[in-house]
Amino acid sequence: MEPVTKIHSIVLPIDRPNVDTDAIIPKQFLKSIKRTGFGVYLFDEWRYLDKGEADQDCSKRPLNQNFVLNQARYSGAEVLLGRVNFGCGSSREHAPWALRDHGIRALIAPSFADIFYSNSCKNGLVPVTLSEEIVDRLFTECAAEEGYRLTVDLEGLVVTTSAGDKYPFEFNQGLRQRLLSGLDDIGVSLGSADAIHAYEARRATEAPWLFQD
């Protein structure tokens, strides 16, 4: 996982409350556990006019031109702006996989579902919680300004607008350090590799029968 410090990007506004994980990545695409290849199915039922199926060629599917993901002004966005309770529904980890595979690196919303929030941090996404009042302001500014950008600074714990307005945010220190260091669960465990090996060696002496083939 790559370290995350500061993200400066065009903003993708998803102006709907209670966006659930089935909307982010529908259930028919959950057959793989490779973490990649899900980006083309992100928001599939809103993004395309036909019903999507796993492994199909999405380049030939009819697009819903009214959906923001298909509008040129939001192309290349790495920051997603959402409403309350973003990521509710099932606990599928494929939801942050799809967002990350599409290119999203940070999420801003008034609130996130707990498991989605945790899964996002474990997969290199930065979920930032700001008040509904501030999020309303960001949506208004995004609609008014084509190419609207935000900077999400995980080191400084602040979101900065293109006009220079700054909005501090709080972030769990443990999760923050993992993201800044680029550590997933395996990376965190490997940080204690010496202690793990020492424990295994001691247990092999104390209880050798546990280590017999």
N, C-alpha and C positions, 0 to 999 in steps of 0.2 A: 504494500500500500504506500502510495506517495505521501510525503509530508504535506500538510496544508497550513499555510500561514496567512496569506492575503489573496482574496479573489476579487478582481475588478472586471465587471462584465455587463453586457446588455441583460435586461431583466425580462423574464417570461412570466406574464401575469396569468394566473389561473384563478379567476374571480368567481369561485364557488366555495361555499362552506362544506365541511364534512366530506371532502374528497376521500373515498375509501380505496383500499389497496386493490380491489377488483377493478376499479376505474383506472388506476395507475398501470396495472398489468393484469388483464383478464385471465381467468383460471386455465383456459385452454393452452396457455403458453408456459405452464409451469413444469413441463416434462424434463427440462434440462436443469442441471445444477452447476453449469460451467461458469456462471456469473457474467458471461458475455453473450452478445447476440440478441439481447432483449430490447435494445434501444429503438429498433424499428417498430416495436409493438407498444411503446409507451403511449398511454391514453388511447389505446387502439379503437375503442368504440366511439370516441369523440373525434378522433383524427381521420378515420376513413369512413366511407359511405357504405362499404360492404362488411360482411362479417368475416373477421380474421380467423385464420387457422394456423396452427404451428407449422413452421418450415415453408410457408408459402413466400413467393417473391413479392415483397411489398412495393417494389418499384413500379409495378403495373396496376396497383390498386387505385380506385378513385378516391381522391382526397376531399375532405370537408374543408373548403376554403374559408369557411367562417370560423374555424377553430384556430386559436392563436398559434399553435405549433406549426401550422402550415402557412403562416404569414411572414413574408420576407423581412419585415421590420424586426422580428424577434429571432431571426436566424443566428445561430451561434451563441445563444444565451446560455450562461453558466450559472445564473442565479434565478431561482424560481420564487415568485411571490405568491403566497397562498392565503387562504382564509382560515377560520377557526377549525380545530379538530382535523387538521390535514393528516392523512395517512391512517384513518380509522379503519375498522373492519378486521379482516384476518391478519395473522401475524406473518404472512409470507415475506421472506427476505428478498424475493424476486422484485418487490417494489423498489427498494433502493438500488438493486442491481440495474433495473431498467432505467431509472433516472440517471445513474452514474454512467451507464453505457451510452446513453444519448448525449452526455456531455454536461449534465447538471452537476455542479460541485457544492452549491450552497442553497439552502431553503430558508425563506423568511415567512413566518406566519404568527398569528397571535397564540396559537397552541397546536401541539402535535399529539397524536396518539402515542402512548408510552412505549409500546413495543416497536412501532415504526421509528420513533426517535432513537431508541437504542440501536436498532438495526442500521439506521443511517450512519451513526457515528462509527459503527464497526466496519462500514464499507467506504469510509473516506468522504462522506457527505457531512456538511456543517449545517445542522438545523438551528436557526436563530429565532428566538422568541422575542417579539416586540409587541407593544400594546395594540389593541384594535384601532385606537385613534391614530397612531403612527402608521400602521399598515394601511388604513384608509387614505392617509396623505400620500403614501408611496404609490398606491394604485392610481390616484388622481394624477399625480405627476407623470407616472408611466404612460397613461392614456394620452396626456397632453403633449408629450415630447417623444418623437420618434428617435430611436437610438438611445433611449434613457438607460443610464448605467448606475450601478451601485457598487461600492467597494465594501466587502465583508472582511474585516480585519480580525482574525482569530487571536493574533498576538496582542493587539491593543484592545480587543473586546469592544469594537465600535463599528457601526454601519455608517458609511458616509455617502451622501447623495452627490450628484454631479454639480449641484449648487453649493456644496460645501457644508450642508447641514449634517450634524453628527448625532447618532443615536446609540448610546451605550447599551450593551446587553450583558446578561449574566450567562455563564456557562460552567457546567460541572468541571472542576479542576482536573479530576482524573481523566475524563473523556477528552478534555481540551489538550492535555499533555500527550495523550495517545495520538490525536490527530496531528498535533504539531510535530510529533516524532515519526509519524507514518506507521504506527503499530496497530495491527489487527490482533485478534485473540491469540493467534499462534505466535506472533511477534512478542506479545507480552509474556507468554509462557517461556519463550526462548531466552528472555532476559533473566530467567531464573534457572537456566540450564545447569550451571555448576551446582546449585543447591539440589536440583532434582537428581543429578548423577550421584552426588554424595549420599543422598537419602537412599537411593536404590542400592548403592554399595553397602551401606550400613544394614539395610534390611536383608540383603543376601547373606550377611554374616549372622544376624540375629535369628532369621527364619529361613534357612537354606531350602527347606522343603517347598517353599512357595515358588522357588525358581527352578525346580526340577522339571524336565520335559515329560 
